[in-house]
């Protein structure tokens, strides 16, 4: 059998097969996204658990919870640039190491300001991880399996929140306290939980360090020989055959690789400017708007889900089951936790968070299996509209049980985090792909900083309006999504003018 003289990258990648390597790549992806999720969402558990020791008010807690989003704003663009110019694998390893160090350091914070600064730094380090991990995974997966694997990455993110809830139950039930005079703090359970939440970052750093670089990236920078060696590695691991049996000759990327630029700022500009000019401008703006709507509309409720479930469970324990959903929250959350000297998180509330997270993660697996039949655009619209209607219904219903069910459906809209990332990955060409995904994610997650602070205050002062406004915003996002490219267009790379 004679090797082909010229093979497009997608054809060559398909010829490597789908098997053991892709399973191992998914395991690495799981460790990366879990590390990122634990660091970013850790504030949902650590902020209320640390309130008594750090003496924080509702306003200060809102700032603490929003710090990860500010970290994302600060560095997502930077990590996207580095990944497009220095490689996906190397930058992901660096992100994980820095996040682990800053995350562990935050466990020794003497006050809420130091905690906020260190969480800002850890989140800044990990901010590009999801986009880069999704990009790396997509560029190492055959096209016919790519949508399923990329969409399923949000299952990891969803399940991570549930795992965090389970981990918090035994740790926060501990009652030890060890003084550290040098730092002027007492090492208590919430600090231990903080360190536990940082551990997946270390595991992710090791996993990505021993994995392959993206062959598509190597080909896009002219490293054809290295790209071929990586593809042969995929083939050998998947098939168990010799690399000599991989019958591919010359590789052709099949898309514009962009113009090379000299110097740091020139490179930054060369990676960013194409996103701000036709023909990519329309999709950059549209995806940025959708990321903003998805993250502003849903992310604040995910961050404060432990807070919400804790309030409902404590209200039920106090025999107030005849109240409406929002009335139950107000009955126990109308003062700061430090004023009532109760910083515990209800065990049954944390179990509820776990169950909700796993249910949504399982739903995501089901949707990932049918995504090729339904289409990403159609599925995104459907999820967004149903979620928005459910969010509005939380504040309308007179029954707290019905409102609780609607809340679960509402937060299930977070499935669109991965769905929108899957769409974004296929829209942009390789040489700006990581930058594009990072920038659009940055815009969305960064804008949810405001939402997190607004929602916390609205849940305490005007609960019904919180669900009306944010549910309505989510619904509108479903209507705007009709402007997304059709499914057949998503499979084609958009050429970039010289």
C-alpha positions as CSV (number, residue, x, y, z in Angstrom):
1,X,0.0,0.0,0.0
2,X,1.5,3.3,-1.0
3,X,1.3,6.4,1.2
4,X,-0.8,9.3,0.0
5,X,1.1,12.2,-1.4
6,X,-1.1,14.8,0.3
7,X,-3.6,14.4,3.1
8,X,-5.7,17.1,4.9
9,X,-5.3,17.2,8.6
10,X,-8.9,16.1,9.3
11,X,-8.4,13.1,7.1
12,X,-5.1,12.2,8.8
13,X,-6.7,12.6,12.2
14,X,-9.6,10.4,11.3
15,X,-7.2,7.7,10.2
16,X,-5.7,7.5,13.7
17,X,-9.0,6.0,14.9
18,X,-10.8,6.4,18.1
19,X,-9.9,4.4,21.1
20,X,-7.4,4.1,24.0
21,X,-5.6,7.4,23.3
22,X,-8.9,9.4,23.2
23,X,-9.9,7.8,26.5
24,X,-6.6,8.9,28.1
25,X,-6.9,12.3,26.6
26,X,-10.4,12.6,28.1
27,X,-9.0,11.6,31.5
28,X,-6.4,14.4,31.2
29,X,-9.2,16.8,30.2
30,X,-11.2,15.7,33.2
31,X,-8.3,16.5,35.6
32,X,-7.8,19.9,34.0
33,X,-11.5,21.0,34.0
34,X,-12.0,19.6,37.5
35,X,-9.0,21.7,38.7
36,X,-10.4,24.8,37.1
37,X,-13.9,24.2,38.4
38,X,-12.8,23.5,41.9
39,X,-10.7,26.7,42.0
40,X,-13.4,29.0,40.5
41,X,-16.4,27.5,42.3
42,X,-14.6,27.0,45.6
43,X,-15.8,30.4,46.8
44,X,-19.4,29.1,46.8
45,X,-18.5,26.9,49.8
46,X,-15.5,28.8,51.3
47,X,-17.1,32.2,51.5
48,X,-20.0,31.2,53.8
49,X,-17.9,28.7,55.7
50,X,-15.3,31.3,56.5
51,X,-17.7,34.1,57.4
52,X,-17.5,33.8,61.1
53,X,-13.7,33.6,61.3
54,X,-13.1,36.4,58.8
55,X,-16.0,38.5,60.0
56,X,-17.5,39.2,56.6
57,X,-20.7,41.0,55.7
58,X,-23.0,40.2,52.8
59,X,-21.3,42.9,50.7
60,X,-17.9,41.6,51.4
61,X,-19.0,38.0,50.7
62,X,-20.3,39.2,47.3
63,X,-16.9,40.7,46.5
64,X,-15.1,37.6,47.7
65,X,-17.3,35.4,45.5
66,X,-16.8,37.6,42.5
67,X,-13.0,37.6,42.6
68,X,-12.6,34.5,40.4
69,X,-14.5,36.3,37.7
70,X,-12.2,39.3,37.9
71,X,-9.2,37.0,37.6
72,X,-10.7,35.6,34.5
73,X,-11.2,39.1,33.0
74,X,-7.5,39.9,33.7
75,X,-5.8,37.0,32.0
76,X,-8.0,35.0,29.6
77,X,-6.7,37.1,26.6
78,X,-3.1,36.5,27.8
79,X,-3.5,32.7,28.1
80,X,-5.2,32.5,24.7
81,X,-2.4,34.4,23.1
82,X,0.3,32.1,24.7
83,X,-1.6,29.0,23.8
84,X,-1.8,30.1,20.1
85,X,1.9,31.0,20.0
86,X,3.6,28.7,22.5
87,X,1.4,25.6,22.4
88,X,-1.6,24.3,24.2
89,X,0.1,21.7,26.4
90,X,2.9,23.8,27.8
91,X,0.6,26.7,28.8
92,X,-2.0,24.4,30.4
93,X,0.7,22.9,32.6
94,X,1.8,26.4,33.7
95,X,-1.8,27.4,34.4
96,X,-2.3,24.4,36.6
97,X,0.9,24.9,38.6
98,X,0.3,28.6,39.3
99,X,-3.3,27.9,40.3
100,X,-2.3,25.2,42.7
101,X,0.2,27.4,44.4
102,X,-2.1,30.4,44.7
103,X,-5.0,28.2,45.8
104,X,-3.1,26.6,48.6
105,X,-1.8,30.0,49.7
106,X,-5.4,31.3,50.1
107,X,-6.0,28.7,52.8
108,X,-3.6,30.7,55.0
109,X,-5.4,34.1,54.5
110,X,-5.6,36.2,57.7
111,X,-8.5,38.3,56.4
112,X,-11.1,38.5,53.6
113,X,-8.9,41.0,51.6
114,X,-5.9,38.6,51.4
115,X,-8.3,35.7,50.6
116,X,-9.8,37.8,47.8
117,X,-6.4,38.7,46.4
118,X,-5.2,35.1,46.4
119,X,-8.4,33.8,44.9
120,X,-8.0,36.5,42.2
121,X,-4.5,35.2,41.5
122,X,-5.5,31.5,41.4
123,X,-8.4,32.2,39.1
124,X,-6.3,34.4,36.9
125,X,-3.9,31.4,36.6
126,X,-6.7,29.0,35.8
127,X,-8.8,31.3,33.7
128,X,-7.9,30.0,30.3
129,X,-8.0,26.3,31.3
130,X,-11.5,25.4,30.1
131,X,-11.0,27.0,26.7
132,X,-7.5,25.6,26.2
133,X,-8.5,22.1,27.4
134,X,-11.5,22.1,25.1
135,X,-9.3,23.3,22.2
136,X,-6.7,20.7,22.9
137,X,-9.3,17.9,23.1
138,X,-11.0,19.0,19.9
139,X,-7.8,19.2,18.0
140,X,-6.9,15.6,19.0
141,X,-10.3,14.0,18.3
142,X,-11.7,12.8,15.0
143,X,-14.3,15.1,13.6
144,X,-17.2,12.5,13.9
145,X,-16.6,12.2,17.6
146,X,-15.6,15.8,18.4
147,X,-18.9,17.3,19.2
148,X,-19.8,14.6,21.6
149,X,-16.5,14.8,23.5
150,X,-16.4,18.6,23.6
151,X,-20.0,18.9,24.7
152,X,-19.4,16.2,27.4
153,X,-16.7,18.3,29.0
154,X,-19.4,20.5,30.5
155,X,-20.5,17.2,32.3
156,X,-17.2,17.3,34.2
157,X,-17.7,21.0,35.1
158,X,-21.3,20.2,36.3
159,X,-20.3,17.1,38.3
160,X,-17.4,19.0,39.9
161,X,-19.9,21.2,41.8
162,X,-21.6,18.1,43.2
163,X,-18.3,16.6,44.2
164,X,-17.3,19.8,46.0
165,X,-20.6,19.7,48.0
166,X,-19.9,16.1,49.0
167,X,-16.3,16.9,50.1
168,X,-17.5,19.9,52.1
169,X,-19.9,17.8,54.3
170,X,-17.3,15.7,56.3
171,X,-14.6,18.4,56.2
172,X,-16.8,21.2,57.5
173,X,-18.2,18.9,60.2
174,X,-14.7,18.7,61.8
175,X,-14.1,20.9,64.8
176,X,-10.3,21.2,65.1
177,X,-8.4,24.5,65.4
178,X,-4.6,24.9,65.3
179,X,-3.1,28.2,66.0
180,X,-0.4,29.5,63.6
181,X,1.1,32.5,65.5
182,X,3.4,33.5,62.7
183,X,0.4,34.2,60.4
184,X,-2.0,35.2,63.2
185,X,-4.5,32.7,62.1
186,X,-6.1,29.4,63.3
187,X,-6.1,26.5,60.9
188,X,-9.7,25.4,60.8
189,X,-11.8,23.1,58.6
190,X,-12.6,25.6,55.9
191,X,-8.9,26.1,55.4
192,X,-8.3,22.4,55.0
193,X,-11.2,22.3,52.5
194,X,-9.5,25.1,50.6
195,X,-6.4,23.0,50.2
196,X,-8.4,19.9,49.1
197,X,-10.1,22.0,46.4
198,X,-6.7,23.0,45.1
199,X,-5.3,19.5,44.7
200,X,-6.9,18.7,41.3
201,X,-4.8,21.5,39.8
202,X,-1.6,19.6,40.8
203,X,-3.0,16.4,39.2
204,X,-4.0,18.2,36.1
205,X,-0.5,19.7,35.7
206,X,1.1,16.3,35.9
207,X,-1.4,14.8,33.4
208,X,-1.1,17.5,30.7
209,X,2.7,17.5,31.1
210,X,3.0,13.9,30.1
211,X,0.5,14.2,27.2
212,X,0.9,15.1,23.6
213,X,0.8,18.6,22.1
214,X,-2.0,19.4,19.6
215,X,-1.0,18.1,16.1
216,X,-3.2,20.7,14.5
217,X,-1.3,23.5,16.4
218,X,2.1,22.0,15.4
219,X,1.0,21.9,11.8
220,X,-0.3,25.5,11.9
221,X,3.2,26.7,13.0
222,X,5.1,24.7,10.3
223,X,6.2,21.8,12.5
224,X,5.0,19.2,10.0
225,X,7.4,16.5,11.2
226,X,6.4,16.8,14.8
227,X,2.7,16.9,13.9
228,X,3.1,13.7,11.9
229,X,4.9,12.0,14.9
230,X,2.1,13.0,17.2
231,X,-0.5,11.6,14.8
232,X,1.5,8.3,14.5
233,X,1.5,8.2,18.3
234,X,-2.3,8.5,18.3
235,X,-2.5,5.7,15.7
236,X,-0.2,3.3,17.6
237,X,-2.0,3.8,21.0
238,X,-5.5,3.4,19.4
239,X,-4.8,0.5,17.0
240,X,-1.9,-1.3,18.7
241,X,-0.2,-1.4,15.3
242,X,3.2,-0.2,14.1
243,X,3.7,3.4,13.2
244,X,4.8,2.2,9.8
245,X,1.2,1.1,9.0
246,X,0.0,4.7,9.3
247,X,-0.2,5.5,5.6
248,X,-0.1,9.3,5.5
249,X,2.4,11.2,3.4
250,X,2.4,15.0,3.4
251,X,0.0,16.8,5.8
252,X,-2.0,19.8,4.7
253,X,-3.9,21.9,7.3
254,X,-6.6,23.1,4.9
255,X,-7.1,26.5,6.4
256,X,-5.4,29.9,6.7
257,X,-2.6,29.9,9.3
258,X,-2.4,33.7,9.6
259,X,0.5,36.0,9.2
260,X,3.6,35.7,11.5
261,X,4.3,38.6,13.7
262,X,7.5,39.6,15.5
263,X,7.4,40.8,19.1
264,X,5.0,40.2,22.0
265,X,2.6,43.1,21.3
266,X,2.7,42.6,17.6
267,X,1.8,38.9,18.2
268,X,-1.0,39.9,20.5
269,X,-2.4,42.2,17.9
270,X,-2.0,39.6,15.1
271,X,-4.0,37.1,17.2
272,X,-6.7,39.6,18.2
273,X,-7.3,41.9,15.2
274,X,-8.7,39.1,12.9
275,X,-11.4,38.6,15.4
276,X,-12.4,42.2,15.2
277,X,-12.6,42.3,11.4
278,X,-14.9,40.7,8.8
279,X,-15.5,37.9,8.2
280,X,-14.9,36.8,11.8
281,X,-16.3,40.0,13.5
282,X,-19.9,39.0,13.2
283,X,-19.3,35.6,15.0
284,X,-17.0,37.2,17.6
285,X,-19.7,39.7,18.5
286,X,-22.5,37.2,18.4
287,X,-20.7,34.6,20.5
288,X,-19.6,37.3,23.0
289,X,-23.2,38.4,23.5
290,X,-24.4,34.8,24.0
291,X,-21.6,34.1,26.4
292,X,-22.6,37.2,28.4
293,X,-26.2,36.2,28.5
294,X,-25.5,32.6,29.4
295,X,-23.0,33.4,32.2
296,X,-24.8,36.5,33.6
297,X,-28.2,34.8,33.5
298,X,-27.1,31.4,35.0
299,X,-23.7,31.5,36.7
300,X,-24.7,33.7,39.7
301,X,-27.4,31.2,40.6
302,X,-24.8,28.3,40.3
303,X,-22.4,30.2,42.6
304,X,-25.1,30.9,45.2
305,X,-26.8,27.5,44.8
306,X,-25.4,26.3,48.2
307,X,-26.6,29.5,49.7
308,X,-30.1,29.0,48.3
309,X,-30.4,25.4,49.2
310,X,-29.0,26.0,52.7
311,X,-31.7,28.7,53.3
312,X,-34.5,26.5,52.1
313,X,-33.4,23.5,54.2
314,X,-33.0,25.6,57.3
315,X,-36.4,27.1,56.8
316,X,-37.9,23.6,56.5
317,X,-36.2,22.6,59.7
318,X,-37.8,25.6,61.4
319,X,-41.2,24.4,60.4
320,X,-41.9,27.1,57.7
321,X,-42.9,24.8,54.9
322,X,-46.1,26.8,54.3
323,X,-44.1,29.8,52.9
324,X,-43.3,30.5,49.3
325,X,-39.9,29.7,48.0
326,X,-38.5,33.3,48.3
327,X,-40.2,33.8,51.6
328,X,-38.3,30.8,52.9
329,X,-35.0,32.3,51.8
330,X,-35.9,35.7,53.4
331,X,-36.9,34.1,56.7
332,X,-33.4,32.8,57.4
333,X,-31.2,35.0,55.2
334,X,-32.3,38.5,56.2
335,X,-29.1,39.0,58.3
336,X,-25.5,38.2,57.8
337,X,-24.3,34.9,59.0
338,X,-21.9,36.6,61.4
339,X,-24.8,38.4,63.1
340,X,-26.4,35.1,64.0
341,X,-23.1,33.4,64.6
342,X,-24.0,30.5,62.3
343,X,-21.5,29.7,59.6
344,X,-22.4,26.1,59.1
345,X,-23.7,24.7,55.8
346,X,-26.6,22.4,56.2
347,X,-25.7,18.8,55.5
348,X,-28.9,18.0,53.7
349,X,-28.5,21.2,51.6
350,X,-25.1,20.1,50.5
351,X,-26.5,16.6,49.6
352,X,-29.2,18.4,47.6
353,X,-26.6,20.4,45.7
354,X,-24.8,17.1,45.0
355,X,-27.9,15.4,43.7
356,X,-28.9,18.4,41.5
357,X,-25.3,18.6,40.0
358,X,-25.2,14.9,39.2
359,X,-28.7,14.9,37.7
360,X,-27.7,17.8,35.4
361,X,-24.4,16.1,34.6
362,X,-26.3,12.9,33.7
363,X,-28.7,14.9,31.5
364,X,-25.6,16.4,29.7
365,X,-24.4,12.9,28.9
366,X,-27.7,12.0,27.4
367,X,-27.8,15.2,25.3
368,X,-24.2,14.7,24.2
369,X,-25.2,11.3,22.7
370,X,-27.9,12.9,20.6
371,X,-26.2,16.2,19.8
372,X,-25.2,15.0,16.3
373,X,-28.9,14.2,15.5
374,X,-30.4,17.4,16.8
375,X,-27.6,19.8,16.1
376,X,-25.8,22.1,18.5
377,X,-27.6,25.3,17.4
378,X,-31.1,23.7,17.9
379,X,-30.1,22.1,21.2
380,X,-28.7,25.4,22.5
381,X,-31.9,27.3,21.6
382,X,-34.1,24.7,23.2
383,X,-32.1,24.6,26.5
384,X,-31.9,28.3,26.7
385,X,-35.7,28.9,26.2
386,X,-36.8,26.1,28.6
387,X,-34.3,27.3,31.2
388,X,-35.5,30.9,30.9
389,X,-39.2,30.0,31.3
390,X,-38.3,27.9,34.4
391,X,-36.4,30.7,35.9
392,X,-39.3,33.1,35.6
393,X,-41.6,30.4,37.0
394,X,-39.5,30.1,40.2
395,X,-40.8,33.5,41.4
396,X,-44.3,33.0,40.1
397,X,-45.3,29.7,41.8
398,X,-47.0,29.7,45.2
399,X,-45.7,26.3,46.0
400,X,-42.1,26.1,47.2
401,X,-41.9,22.5,45.9
402,X,-42.9,23.6,42.3
403,X,-40.4,26.6,42.6
404,X,-37.7,24.2,43.7
405,X,-38.3,22.0,40.6
406,X,-38.3,25.1,38.4
407,X,-35.0,26.2,40.0
408,X,-33.4,22.8,39.1
409,X,-34.6,23.2,35.5
410,X,-33.3,26.8,35.5
411,X,-29.8,26.0,36.6
412,X,-29.8,23.1,34.2
413,X,-29.3,25.8,31.6
414,X,-25.7,25.7,32.5
415,X,-25.5,22.8,30.0
416,X,-25.2,25.6,27.5
417,X,-21.8,26.5,28.8
418,X,-20.3,23.5,27.1
419,X,-22.7,23.7,24.1
420,X,-21.6,27.3,23.3
421,X,-18.0,26.3,23.7
422,X,-18.5,23.4,21.2
423,X,-20.0,25.8,18.7
424,X,-17.2,28.4,19.3
425,X,-14.4,25.8,18.7
426,X,-15.7,25.0,15.2
427,X,-16.4,28.5,14.1
428,X,-12.8,29.9,14.3
429,X,-9.6,28.9,12.4
430,X,-6.8,27.2,14.2
431,X,-4.3,30.1,14.5
432,X,-6.9,32.2,16.5
433,X,-9.0,29.4,17.9
434,X,-7.6,29.4,21.4
435,X,-7.6,33.2,21.5
436,X,-11.2,33.4,20.3
437,X,-12.5,30.9,22.7
438,X,-10.6,32.5,25.6
439,X,-11.8,36.0,24.7
440,X,-15.5,35.1,24.3
441,X,-15.4,33.0,27.5
442,X,-13.6,35.9,29.3
443,X,-16.3,38.4,28.2
444,X,-19.0,36.0,29.5
445,X,-17.5,34.9,32.8
446,X,-16.1,38.4,33.5
447,X,-19.5,40.0,33.0
448,X,-21.0,37.6,35.5
449,X,-19.0,39.3,38.3
450,X,-21.7,42.0,38.3
451,X,-24.4,39.3,38.2
452,X,-23.0,37.5,41.3
453,X,-23.1,40.6,43.4
454,X,-26.5,41.7,42.2
455,X,-28.1,38.3,42.6
456,X,-26.8,37.9,46.2
457,X,-28.4,41.2,47.2
458,X,-31.6,40.6,45.3
459,X,-32.1,37.1,46.9
460,X,-32.0,38.9,50.2
461,X,-34.0,42.0,49.3
462,X,-36.1,41.2,46.2
463,X,-36.0,37.5,45.6
464,X,-38.8,37.3,43.1
465,X,-37.4,40.0,40.9
466,X,-34.1,38.1,40.8
467,X,-35.7,35.2,39.1
468,X,-38.0,37.4,36.8
469,X,-35.1,39.4,35.5
470,X,-32.4,36.8,35.1
471,X,-34.8,34.2,33.8
472,X,-36.1,36.7,31.3
473,X,-32.5,37.4,30.2
474,X,-31.9,33.7,29.7
475,X,-35.0,33.4,27.6
476,X,-33.9,36.3,25.4
477,X,-30.6,34.5,24.8
478,X,-32.5,31.6,23.2
479,X,-34.1,34.0,20.7
480,X,-30.7,35.7,19.8
481,X,-29.2,32.2,19.2
482,X,-31.3,31.9,16.0
483,X,-28.6,34.1,14.5
484,X,-25.9,31.5,15.0
485,X,-24.5,29.8,11.8
486,X,-26.3,26.7,10.6
487,X,-25.0,23.3,11.5
488,X,-23.4,22.6,8.1
489,X,-21.6,26.0,8.3
490,X,-20.1,25.0,11.7
491,X,-18.2,22.2,10.0
492,X,-16.4,24.6,7.7
493,X,-13.6,27.0,8.6
494,X,-14.2,30.6,7.7
495,X,-11.4,32.0,5.5
496,X,-9.6,35.1,6.8
497,X,-8.7,37.9,4.4
498,X,-5.0,38.6,4.1
